[in-house]
Amino acid sequence: MRKVEAVEMPRGLVEANAPVLRNVVRDLTAVERAFGRGIPRYLGDYGDVFDELWASVGLEEVPV
């Protein structure tokens, strides 16, 4: 595991496309701050984070 900012990511994800994941986490953090919610410092399941981000902005499905 490699620590990237405040989120731990497996090295494979870091090498694959970590900037996308970091942006998702940053966006989720911004949305939750706006609504007064906190998130764990270390996020384990990026799929759940991504789904929660889309749900928090009112989208049920990811646009293709």
N, CA, C and O atoms as a Tripos MOL2 file, in Angstrom:
@<TRIPOS>MOLECULE
protein
  256   255    64     0     0
PROTEIN
NO_CHARGES

@<TRIPOS>ATOM
      1 N           0.8410   -1.1890    0.0000 N.3       1 MET1
      2 CA          0.0000    0.0000    0.0000 C.3       1 MET1
      3 C           0.8830    1.2490    0.0000 C.2       1 MET1
      4 O           1.9510    1.2840    0.6110 O.2       1 MET1
      5 N           0.4090    2.2440   -0.6890 N.am      2 ARG2
      6 CA          1.1060    3.5210   -0.7070 C.3       2 ARG2
      7 C           0.1280    4.5760   -0.2340 C.2       2 ARG2
      8 O          -1.0120    4.6130   -0.6980 O.2       2 ARG2
      9 N           0.5480    5.4260    0.6720 N.am      3 LYS3
     10 CA         -0.3400    6.4710    1.1650 C.3       3 LYS3
     11 C          -0.3020    7.6420    0.1910 C.2       3 LYS3
     12 O           0.7650    8.1800   -0.1040 O.2       3 LYS3
     13 N          -1.4660    8.0280   -0.3040 N.am      4 VAL4
     14 CA         -1.5900    9.1550   -1.2180 C.3       4 VAL4
     15 C          -2.4970   10.1620   -0.5470 C.2       4 VAL4
     16 O          -3.6840    9.9040   -0.3470 O.2       4 VAL4
     17 N          -1.9430   11.3070   -0.2000 N.am      5 GLU5
     18 CA         -2.6600   12.3140    0.5720 C.3       5 GLU5
     19 C          -3.2130   11.6380    1.8240 C.2       5 GLU5
     20 O          -2.4520   11.0040    2.5540 O.2       5 GLU5
     21 N          -4.5050   11.7530    2.0930 N.am      6 ALA6
     22 CA         -5.0690   11.1590    3.3070 C.3       6 ALA6
     23 C          -5.7810    9.8490    3.0170 C.2       6 ALA6
     24 O          -6.5680    9.3750    3.8370 O.2       6 ALA6
     25 N          -5.5130    9.2630    1.8640 N.am      7 VAL7
     26 CA         -6.2190    8.0530    1.4620 C.3       7 VAL7
     27 C          -5.2060    6.9790    1.1070 C.2       7 VAL7
     28 O          -4.2690    7.2300    0.3490 O.2       7 VAL7
     29 N          -5.3910    5.7820    1.6540 N.am      8 GLU8
     30 CA         -4.5180    4.6740    1.2930 C.3       8 GLU8
     31 C          -5.0780    3.9810    0.0600 C.2       8 GLU8
     32 O          -6.2710    3.6850   -0.0130 O.2       8 GLU8
     33 N          -4.2000    3.7260   -0.9100 N.am      9 MET9
     34 CA         -4.6170    3.0450   -2.1320 C.3       9 MET9
     35 C          -3.6340    1.9310   -2.4440 C.2       9 MET9
     36 O          -2.4300    2.0980   -2.2510 O.2       9 MET9
     37 N          -4.1270    0.8010   -2.9230 N.am     10 PRO10
     38 CA         -3.2140   -0.2370   -3.3950 C.3      10 PRO10
     39 C          -2.3570    0.3150   -4.5360 C.2      10 PRO10
     40 O          -2.8210    1.1270   -5.3360 O.2      10 PRO10
     41 N          -1.1100   -0.1310   -4.6000 N.am     11 ARG11
     42 CA         -0.1820    0.3720   -5.6230 C.3      11 ARG11
     43 C          -0.7470    0.2150   -7.0360 C.2      11 ARG11
     44 O          -0.5280    1.0840   -7.8800 O.2      11 ARG11
     45 N          -1.4700   -0.8790   -7.3100 N.am     12 GLY12
     46 CA         -2.0520   -1.0810   -8.6370 C.3      12 GLY12
     47 C          -3.0040    0.0390   -9.0300 C.2      12 GLY12
     48 O          -3.0230    0.4690  -10.1830 O.2      12 GLY12
     49 N          -3.7960    0.5130   -8.0680 N.am     13 LEU13
     50 CA         -4.7010    1.6260   -8.3570 C.3      13 LEU13
     51 C          -3.9220    2.9100   -8.5860 C.2      13 LEU13
     52 O          -4.2520    3.7060   -9.4640 O.2      13 LEU13
     53 N          -2.8940    3.0950   -7.7910 N.am     14 VAL14
     54 CA         -2.0740    4.2950   -7.9440 C.3      14 VAL14
     55 C          -1.4710    4.3320   -9.3410 C.2      14 VAL14
     56 O          -1.4750    5.3700  -10.0030 O.2      14 VAL14
     57 N          -0.9520    3.1890   -9.7840 N.am     15 GLU15
     58 CA         -0.3240    3.1260  -11.1030 C.3      15 GLU15
     59 C          -1.3570    3.1800  -12.2290 C.2      15 GLU15
     60 O          -1.0720    3.7040  -13.3060 O.2      15 GLU15
     61 N          -2.5490    2.6430  -11.9870 N.am     16 ALA16
     62 CA         -3.5710    2.5750  -13.0320 C.3      16 ALA16
     63 C          -4.1540    3.9450  -13.3590 C.2      16 ALA16
     64 O          -4.1490    4.3640  -14.5170 O.2      16 ALA16
     65 N          -4.6480    4.6350  -12.3560 N.am     17 ASN17
     66 CA         -5.2550    5.9420  -12.6240 C.3      17 ASN17
     67 C          -5.6370    6.6230  -11.3230 C.2      17 ASN17
     68 O          -6.7730    7.0750  -11.1730 O.2      17 ASN17
     69 N          -4.7360    6.7010  -10.4060 N.am     18 ALA18
     70 CA         -5.0200    7.2600   -9.0910 C.3      18 ALA18
     71 C          -5.5210    8.6980   -9.1160 C.2      18 ALA18
     72 O          -6.3370    9.0540   -8.2650 O.2      18 ALA18
     73 N          -5.0780    9.5500  -10.0490 N.am     19 PRO19
     74 CA         -5.6140   10.9160  -10.0210 C.3      19 PRO19
     75 C          -7.1350   10.9520  -10.1000 C.2      19 PRO19
     76 O          -7.7610   11.8120   -9.4800 O.2      19 PRO19
     77 N          -7.7390   10.0370  -10.8500 N.am     20 VAL20
     78 CA         -9.1980    9.9820  -10.9230 C.3      20 VAL20
     79 C          -9.7740    9.6600   -9.5550 C.2      20 VAL20
     80 O         -10.7320   10.3000   -9.1200 O.2      20 VAL20
     81 N          -9.2000    8.6720   -8.8700 N.am     21 LEU21
     82 CA         -9.6930    8.3030   -7.5450 C.3      21 LEU21
     83 C          -9.5040    9.4370   -6.5500 C.2      21 LEU21
     84 O         -10.3890    9.7000   -5.7370 O.2      21 LEU21
     85 N          -8.3710   10.1040   -6.6030 N.am     22 ARG22
     86 CA         -8.1410   11.2250   -5.6820 C.3      22 ARG22
     87 C          -9.1560   12.3270   -5.9230 C.2      22 ARG22
     88 O          -9.6430   12.9380   -4.9720 O.2      22 ARG22
     89 N          -9.4830   12.5920   -7.1890 N.am     23 ASN23
     90 CA        -10.4800   13.6150   -7.4880 C.3      23 ASN23
     91 C         -11.8510   13.2240   -6.9580 C.2      23 ASN23
     92 O         -12.5790   14.0750   -6.4460 O.2      23 ASN23
     93 N         -12.2120   11.9590   -7.0710 N.am     24 VAL24
     94 CA        -13.4940   11.4920   -6.5330 C.3      24 VAL24
     95 C         -13.5370   11.7230   -5.0340 C.2      24 VAL24
     96 O         -14.5310   12.2250   -4.5090 O.2      24 VAL24
     97 N         -12.4580   11.3570   -4.3380 N.am     25 VAL25
     98 CA        -12.4200   11.5330   -2.8870 C.3      25 VAL25
     99 C         -12.4760   13.0120   -2.5340 C.2      25 VAL25
    100 O         -13.1800   13.3920   -1.5990 O.2      25 VAL25
    101 N         -11.7480   13.8510   -3.2610 N.am     26 ARG26
    102 CA        -11.7950   15.2970   -3.0030 C.3      26 ARG26
    103 C         -13.1970   15.8430   -3.2360 C.2      26 ARG26
    104 O         -13.6920   16.6430   -2.4420 O.2      26 ARG26
    105 N         -13.8420   15.4140   -4.3220 N.am     27 ASP27
    106 CA        -15.1970   15.8780   -4.6110 C.3      27 ASP27
    107 C         -16.1650   15.4460   -3.5230 C.2      27 ASP27
    108 O         -17.0090   16.2300   -3.0870 O.2      27 ASP27
    109 N         -16.0430   14.2040   -3.0870 N.am     28 LEU28
    110 CA        -16.9110   13.7120   -2.0260 C.3      28 LEU28
    111 C         -16.6950   14.5150   -0.7540 C.2      28 LEU28
    112 O         -17.6560   14.8780   -0.0760 O.2      28 LEU28
    113 N         -15.4460   14.7930   -0.4280 N.am     29 THR29
    114 CA        -15.1410   15.5780    0.7660 C.3      29 THR29
    115 C         -15.7830   16.9530    0.6690 C.2      29 THR29
    116 O         -16.3650   17.4310    1.6430 O.2      29 THR29
    117 N         -15.6850   17.5940   -0.4860 N.am     30 ALA30
    118 CA        -16.2690   18.9190   -0.6720 C.3      30 ALA30
    119 C         -17.7830   18.8780   -0.5280 C.2      30 ALA30
    120 O         -18.3700   19.7540    0.1070 O.2      30 ALA30
    121 N         -18.4180   17.8690   -1.1130 N.am     31 VAL31
    122 CA        -19.8740   17.7360   -1.0100 C.3      31 VAL31
    123 C         -20.2770   17.5280    0.4430 C.2      31 VAL31
    124 O         -21.2220   18.1540    0.9230 O.2      31 VAL31
    125 N         -19.5620   16.6470    1.1480 N.am     32 GLU32
    126 CA        -19.9260   16.3690    2.5320 C.3      32 GLU32
    127 C         -19.6650   17.5720    3.4300 C.2      32 GLU32
    128 O         -20.4280   17.8120    4.3660 O.2      32 GLU32
    129 N         -18.6180   18.3250    3.1710 N.am     33 ARG33
    130 CA        -18.3830   19.5460    3.9480 C.3      33 ARG33
    131 C         -19.5240   20.5310    3.7410 C.2      33 ARG33
    132 O         -19.9730   21.1810    4.6850 O.2      33 ARG33
    133 N         -19.9900   20.6370    2.5000 N.am     34 ALA34
    134 CA        -21.0790   21.5590    2.1970 C.3      34 ALA34
    135 C         -22.3520   21.1810    2.9410 C.2      34 ALA34
    136 O         -23.1420   22.0500    3.3100 O.2      34 ALA34
    137 N         -22.5540   19.8730    3.1630 N.am     35 PHE35
    138 CA        -23.7500   19.4130    3.8530 C.3      35 PHE35
    139 C         -23.4980   19.0860    5.3170 C.2      35 PHE35
    140 O         -24.3830   18.5640    5.9950 O.2      35 PHE35
    141 N         -22.3000   19.3860    5.8140 N.am     36 GLY36
    142 CA        -22.0030   19.1960    7.2260 C.3      36 GLY36
    143 C         -21.7520   17.7650    7.6430 C.2      36 GLY36
    144 O         -21.9290   17.4340    8.8150 O.2      36 GLY36
    145 N         -21.3460   16.9030    6.7260 N.am     37 ARG37
    146 CA        -21.0570   15.5120    7.0650 C.3      37 ARG37
    147 C         -19.5660   15.2830    7.0270 C.2      37 ARG37
    148 O         -18.8450   15.9600    6.2940 O.2      37 ARG37
    149 N         -19.1000   14.3330    7.8140 N.am     38 GLY38
    150 CA        -17.6860   13.9860    7.7970 C.3      38 GLY38
    151 C         -17.4850   12.6520    7.1160 C.2      38 GLY38
    152 O         -18.4160   11.8520    7.0220 O.2      38 GLY38
    153 N         -16.2710   12.4040    6.6370 N.am     39 ILE39
    154 CA        -15.9420   11.1050    6.0610 C.3      39 ILE39
    155 C         -14.7620   10.5290    6.8110 C.2      39 ILE39
    156 O         -13.9870   11.2830    7.3990 O.2      39 ILE39
    157 N         -14.6010    9.2160    6.8100 N.am     40 PRO40
    158 CA        -13.4400    8.6240    7.4650 C.3      40 PRO40
    159 C         -12.1560    9.1140    6.8030 C.2      40 PRO40
    160 O         -12.1370    9.4150    5.6100 O.2      40 PRO40
    161 N         -11.1070    9.1880    7.5740 N.am     41 ARG41
    162 CA         -9.8320    9.6430    7.0090 C.3      41 ARG41
    163 C          -9.3230    8.6550    5.9650 C.2      41 ARG41
    164 O          -8.7980    9.0580    4.9270 O.2      41 ARG41
    165 N          -9.4770    7.3780    6.2360 N.am     42 TYR42
    166 CA         -9.0200    6.3700    5.2830 C.3      42 TYR42
    167 C         -10.2320    5.6560    4.7120 C.2      42 TYR42
    168 O         -11.0270    5.0750    5.4520 O.2      42 TYR42
    169 N         -10.3700    5.7000    3.4080 N.am     43 LEU43
    170 CA        -11.5220    5.0980    2.7440 C.3      43 LEU43
    171 C         -11.1040    3.7710    2.1500 C.2      43 LEU43
    172 O         -10.0760    3.6700    1.4790 O.2      43 LEU43
    173 N         -11.9160    2.7460    2.4040 N.am     44 GLY44
    174 CA        -11.5330    1.4260    1.9420 C.3      44 GLY44
    175 C         -12.1300    1.0320    0.6080 C.2      44 GLY44
    176 O         -11.4510    0.4050   -0.2040 O.2      44 GLY44
    177 N         -13.3770    1.3810    0.3620 N.am     45 ASP45
    178 CA        -14.0490    0.9080   -0.8450 C.3      45 ASP45
    179 C         -14.3540    2.0900   -1.7610 C.2      45 ASP45
    180 O         -15.2920    2.8490   -1.5190 O.2      45 ASP45
    181 N         -13.5550    2.2360   -2.8100 N.am     46 TYR46
    182 CA        -13.7220    3.3800   -3.6970 C.3      46 TYR46
    183 C         -15.0130    3.3170   -4.4960 C.2      46 TYR46
    184 O         -15.5540    4.3540   -4.8800 O.2      46 TYR46
    185 N         -15.5110    2.1120   -4.7510 N.am     47 GLY47
    186 CA        -16.7960    1.9900   -5.4390 C.3      47 GLY47
    187 C         -17.9130    2.6090   -4.6220 C.2      47 GLY47
    188 O         -18.7560    3.3250   -5.1630 O.2      47 GLY47
    189 N         -17.9280    2.3390   -3.3200 N.am     48 ASP48
    190 CA        -18.9340    2.9340   -2.4420 C.3      48 ASP48
    191 C         -18.7860    4.4470   -2.3880 C.2      48 ASP48
    192 O         -19.7780    5.1750   -2.3940 O.2      48 ASP48
    193 N         -17.5450    4.9160   -2.3350 N.am     49 VAL49
    194 CA        -17.3000    6.3610   -2.3070 C.3      49 VAL49
    195 C         -17.8520    7.0010   -3.5730 C.2      49 VAL49
    196 O         -18.5200    8.0330   -3.5140 O.2      49 VAL49
    197 N         -17.5670    6.3790   -4.7260 N.am     50 PHE50
    198 CA        -18.0370    6.9180   -5.9970 C.3      50 PHE50
    199 C         -19.5630    6.9250   -6.0500 C.2      50 PHE50
    200 O         -20.1680    7.9110   -6.4690 O.2      50 PHE50
    201 N         -20.1860    5.8140   -5.6230 N.am     51 ASP51
    202 CA        -21.6520    5.7420   -5.6110 C.3      51 ASP51
    203 C         -22.2470    6.7960   -4.6940 C.2      51 ASP51
    204 O         -23.2480    7.4280   -5.0290 O.2      51 ASP51
    205 N         -21.6260    6.9850   -3.5310 N.am     52 GLU52
    206 CA        -22.1450    7.9760   -2.5920 C.3      52 GLU52
    207 C         -21.9960    9.3860   -3.1510 C.2      52 GLU52
    208 O         -22.8650   10.2350   -2.9490 O.2      52 GLU52
    209 N         -20.9020    9.6320   -3.8480 N.am     53 LEU53
    210 CA        -20.7060   10.9450   -4.4700 C.3      53 LEU53
    211 C         -21.8260   11.2290   -5.4640 C.2      53 LEU53
    212 O         -22.4370   12.2970   -5.4240 O.2      53 LEU53
    213 N         -22.1000   10.2750   -6.3570 N.am     54 TRP54
    214 CA        -23.1590   10.4740   -7.3420 C.3      54 TRP54
    215 C         -24.5150   10.6240   -6.6690 C.2      54 TRP54
    216 O         -25.3230   11.4590   -7.0780 O.2      54 TRP54
    217 N         -24.7730    9.8190   -5.6360 N.am     55 ALA55
    218 CA        -26.0530    9.9120   -4.9270 C.3      55 ALA55
    219 C         -26.2010   11.2760   -4.2550 C.2      55 ALA55
    220 O         -27.2940   11.8420   -4.2270 O.2      55 ALA55
    221 N         -25.1050   11.8010   -3.7150 N.am     56 SER56
    222 CA        -25.1780   13.0680   -2.9940 C.3      56 SER56
    223 C         -25.4480   14.2470   -3.9230 C.2      56 SER56
    224 O         -25.9360   15.2850   -3.4750 O.2      56 SER56
    225 N         -25.1410   14.1030   -5.2030 N.am     57 VAL57
    226 CA        -25.4420   15.1770   -6.1470 C.3      57 VAL57
    227 C         -26.7230   14.8940   -6.9250 C.2      57 VAL57
    228 O         -27.0580   15.6220   -7.8600 O.2      57 VAL57
    229 N         -27.4390   13.8360   -6.5390 N.am     58 GLY58
    230 CA        -28.7510   13.5630   -7.1040 C.3      58 GLY58
    231 C         -28.7640   12.7390   -8.3740 C.2      58 GLY58
    232 O         -29.7700   12.7220   -9.0840 O.2      58 GLY58
    233 N         -27.6770   12.0580   -8.6780 N.am     59 LEU59
    234 CA        -27.6450   11.2100   -9.8670 C.3      59 LEU59
    235 C         -27.7200    9.7540   -9.4550 C.2      59 LEU59
    236 O         -27.0030    9.3250   -8.5520 O.2      59 LEU59
    237 N         -28.5830    8.9880  -10.1090 N.am     60 GLU60
    238 CA        -28.7140    7.5770   -9.7720 C.3      60 GLU60
    239 C         -27.7310    6.7220  -10.5470 C.2      60 GLU60
    240 O         -27.2770    5.6930  -10.0470 O.2      60 GLU60
    241 N         -27.3960    7.1340  -11.7660 N.am     61 GLU61
    242 CA        -26.4720    6.3600  -12.5850 C.3      61 GLU61
    243 C         -25.3560    7.2640  -13.0770 C.2      61 GLU61
    244 O         -25.5430    8.4640  -13.2810 O.2      61 GLU61
    245 N         -24.2030    6.6650  -13.2610 N.am     62 VAL62
    246 CA        -23.0670    7.4050  -13.7960 C.3      62 VAL62
    247 C         -23.2980    7.6350  -15.2770 C.2      62 VAL62
    248 O         -23.5570    6.6820  -16.0110 O.2      62 VAL62
    249 N         -23.2090    8.8980  -15.7450 N.am     63 PRO63
    250 CA        -23.3950    9.1480  -17.1720 C.3      63 PRO63
    251 C         -22.3060    8.4700  -17.9930 C.2      63 PRO63
    252 O         -21.1510    8.4040  -17.5730 O.2      63 PRO63
    253 N         -22.6820    7.9680  -19.1620 N.am     64 VAL64
    254 CA        -21.7110    7.2790  -20.0280 C.3      64 VAL64
    255 C         -21.2670    8.2120  -21.1270 C.2      64 VAL64
    256 O         -20.4510    7.8330  -21.9660 O.2      64 VAL64
@<TRIPOS>BOND
     1     1     2 1
     2     2     3 1
     3     3     4 2
     4     3     5 am
     5     5     6 1
     6     6     7 1
     7     7     8 2
     8     7     9 am
     9     9    10 1
    10    10    11 1
    11    11    12 2
    12    11    13 am
    13    13    14 1
    14    14    15 1
    15    15    16 2
    16    15    17 am
    17    17    18 1
    18    18    19 1
    19    19    20 2
    20    19    21 am
    21    21    22 1
    22    22    23 1
    23    23    24 2
    24    23    25 am
    25    25    26 1
    26    26    27 1
    27    27    28 2
    28    27    29 am
    29    29    30 1
    30    30    31 1
    31    31    32 2
    32    31    33 am
    33    33    34 1
    34    34    35 1
    35    35    36 2
    36    35    37 am
    37    37    38 1
    38    38    39 1
    39    39    40 2
    40    39    41 am
    41    41    42 1
    42    42    43 1
    43    43    44 2
    44    43    45 am
    45    45    46 1
    46    46    47 1
    47    47    48 2
    48    47    49 am
    49    49    50 1
    50    50    51 1
    51    51    52 2
    52    51    53 am
    53    53    54 1
    54    54    55 1
    55    55    56 2
    56    55    57 am
    57    57    58 1
    58    58    59 1
    59    59    60 2
    60    59    61 am
    61    61    62 1
    62    62    63 1
    63    63    64 2
    64    63    65 am
    65    65    66 1
    66    66    67 1
    67    67    68 2
    68    67    69 am
    69    69    70 1
    70    70    71 1
    71    71    72 2
    72    71    73 am
    73    73    74 1
    74    74    75 1
    75    75    76 2
    76    75    77 am
    77    77    78 1
    78    78    79 1
    79    79    80 2
    80    79    81 am
    81    81    82 1
    82    82    83 1
    83    83    84 2
    84    83    85 am
    85    85    86 1
    86    86    87 1
    87    87    88 2
    88    87    89 am
    89    89    90 1
    90    90    91 1
    91    91    92 2
    92    91    93 am
    93    93    94 1
    94    94    95 1
    95    95    96 2
    96    95    97 am
    97    97    98 1
    98    98    99 1
    99    99   100 2
   100    99   101 am
   101   101   102 1
   102   102   103 1
   103   103   104 2
   104   103   105 am
   105   105   106 1
   106   106   107 1
   107   107   108 2
   108   107   109 am
   109   109   110 1
   110   110   111 1
   111   111   112 2
   112   111   113 am
   113   113   114 1
   114   114   115 1
   115   115   116 2
   116   115   117 am
   117   117   118 1
   118   118   119 1
   119   119   120 2
   120   119   121 am
   121   121   122 1
   122   122   123 1
   123   123   124 2
   124   123   125 am
   125   125   126 1
   126   126   127 1
   127   127   128 2
   128   127   129 am
   129   129   130 1
   130   130   131 1
   131   131   132 2
   132   131   133 am
   133   133   134 1
   134   134   135 1
   135   135   136 2
   136   135   137 am
   137   137   138 1
   138   138   139 1
   139   139   140 2
   140   139   141 am
   141   141   142 1
   142   142   143 1
   143   143   144 2
   144   143   145 am
   145   145   146 1
   146   146   147 1
   147   147   148 2
   148   147   149 am
   149   149   150 1
   150   150   151 1
   151   151   152 2
   152   151   153 am
   153   153   154 1
   154   154   155 1
   155   155   156 2
   156   155   157 am
   157   157   158 1
   158   158   159 1
   159   159   160 2
   160   159   161 am
   161   161   162 1
   162   162   163 1
   163   163   164 2
   164   163   165 am
   165   165   166 1
   166   166   167 1
   167   167   168 2
   168   167   169 am
   169   169   170 1
   170   170   171 1
   171   171   172 2
   172   171   173 am
   173   173   174 1
   174   174   175 1
   175   175   176 2
   176   175   177 am
   177   177   178 1
   178   178   179 1
   179   179   180 2
   180   179   181 am
   181   181   182 1
   182   182   183 1
   183   183   184 2
   184   183   185 am
   185   185   186 1
   186   186   187 1
   187   187   188 2
   188   187   189 am
   189   189   190 1
   190   190   191 1
   191   191   192 2
   192   191   193 am
   193   193   194 1
   194   194   195 1
   195   195   196 2
   196   195   197 am
   197   197   198 1
   198   198   199 1
   199   199   200 2
   200   199   201 am
   201   201   202 1
   202   202   203 1
   203   203   204 2
   204   203   205 am
   205   205   206 1
   206   206   207 1
   207   207   208 2
   208   207   209 am
   209   209   210 1
   210   210   211 1
   211   211   212 2
   212   211   213 am
   213   213   214 1
   214   214   215 1
   215   215   216 2
   216   215   217 am
   217   217   218 1
   218   218   219 1
   219   219   220 2
   220   219   221 am
   221   221   222 1
   222   222   223 1
   223   223   224 2
   224   223   225 am
   225   225   226 1
   226   226   227 1
   227   227   228 2
   228   227   229 am
   229   229   230 1
   230   230   231 1
   231   231   232 2
   232   231   233 am
   233   233   234 1
   234   234   235 1
   235   235   236 2
   236   235   237 am
   237   237   238 1
   238   238   239 1
   239   239   240 2
   240   239   241 am
   241   241   242 1
   242   242   243 1
   243   243   244 2
   244   243   245 am
   245   245   246 1
   246   246   247 1
   247   247   248 2
   248   247   249 am
   249   249   250 1
   250   250   251 1
   251   251   252 2
   252   251   253 am
   253   253   254 1
   254   254   255 1
   255   255   256 2
@<TRIPOS>SUBSTRUCTURE
     1 MET1         2 RESIDUE 1 A MET
     2 ARG2         6 RESIDUE 1 A ARG
     3 LYS3        10 RESIDUE 1 A LYS
     4 VAL4        14 RESIDUE 1 A VAL
     5 GLU5        18 RESIDUE 1 A GLU
     6 ALA6        22 RESIDUE 1 A ALA
     7 VAL7        26 RESIDUE 1 A VAL
     8 GLU8        30 RESIDUE 1 A GLU
     9 MET9        34 RESIDUE 1 A MET
    10 PRO10       38 RESIDUE 1 A PRO
    11 ARG11       42 RESIDUE 1 A ARG
    12 GLY12       46 RESIDUE 1 A GLY
    13 LEU13       50 RESIDUE 1 A LEU
    14 VAL14       54 RESIDUE 1 A VAL
    15 GLU15       58 RESIDUE 1 A GLU
    16 ALA16       62 RESIDUE 1 A ALA
    17 ASN17       66 RESIDUE 1 A ASN
    18 ALA18       70 RESIDUE 1 A ALA
    19 PRO19       74 RESIDUE 1 A PRO
    20 VAL20       78 RESIDUE 1 A VAL
    21 LEU21       82 RESIDUE 1 A LEU
    22 ARG22       86 RESIDUE 1 A ARG
    23 ASN23       90 RESIDUE 1 A ASN
    24 VAL24       94 RESIDUE 1 A VAL
    25 VAL25       98 RESIDUE 1 A VAL
    26 ARG26      102 RESIDUE 1 A ARG
    27 ASP27      106 RESIDUE 1 A ASP
    28 LEU28      110 RESIDUE 1 A LEU
    29 THR29      114 RESIDUE 1 A THR
    30 ALA30      118 RESIDUE 1 A ALA
    31 VAL31      122 RESIDUE 1 A VAL
    32 GLU32      126 RESIDUE 1 A GLU
    33 ARG33      130 RESIDUE 1 A ARG
    34 ALA34      134 RESIDUE 1 A ALA
    35 PHE35      138 RESIDUE 1 A PHE
    36 GLY36      142 RESIDUE 1 A GLY
    37 ARG37      146 RESIDUE 1 A ARG
    38 GLY38      150 RESIDUE 1 A GLY
    39 ILE39      154 RESIDUE 1 A ILE
    40 PRO40      158 RESIDUE 1 A PRO
    41 ARG41      162 RESIDUE 1 A ARG
    42 TYR42      166 RESIDUE 1 A TYR
    43 LEU43      170 RESIDUE 1 A LEU
    44 GLY44      174 RESIDUE 1 A GLY
    45 ASP45      178 RESIDUE 1 A ASP
    46 TYR46      182 RESIDUE 1 A TYR
    47 GLY47      186 RESIDUE 1 A GLY
    48 ASP48      190 RESIDUE 1 A ASP
    49 VAL49      194 RESIDUE 1 A VAL
    50 PHE50      198 RESIDUE 1 A PHE
    51 ASP51      202 RESIDUE 1 A ASP
    52 GLU52      206 RESIDUE 1 A GLU
    53 LEU53      210 RESIDUE 1 A LEU
    54 TRP54      214 RESIDUE 1 A TRP
    55 ALA55      218 RESIDUE 1 A ALA
    56 SER56      222 RESIDUE 1 A SER
    57 VAL57      226 RESIDUE 1 A VAL
    58 GLY58      230 RESIDUE 1 A GLY
    59 LEU59      234 RESIDUE 1 A LEU
    60 GLU60      238 RESIDUE 1 A GLU
    61 GLU61      242 RESIDUE 1 A GLU
    62 VAL62      246 RESIDUE 1 A VAL
    63 PRO63      250 RESIDUE 1 A PRO
    64 VAL64      254 RESIDUE 1 A VAL
